[in-house]
Amino acid sequence: MFRVRATSFLSGFAVASAIAIYQLQKDVWGSHQILADEVEGYYSQLEKRIKQLEHLTGLSPSKDTHQVAGKDD
């Protein structure tokens, strides 16, 4: 009788654990996707701000790197 109860308990525990792990994995991947989308949005905003600053200062990325290199010499 004890063997049947122990086997039933362990079987139920294994099934519940598998479902919990699946749900946890799903939640983690969902959170990862949300964070990746936020970072992509911040990166695109940063790129826009950099382009605006380059436009306002009249410097292009290639001119800027040459000027910085020239100042160090």
Summary of the structure (lengths in Angstrom):
residues: 73
radius of gyration: 28.2
end to end distance: 87.2
largest distance: 87.2
contacts: 137
relative contact order: 0.05
helix: 93%
strand: 0%
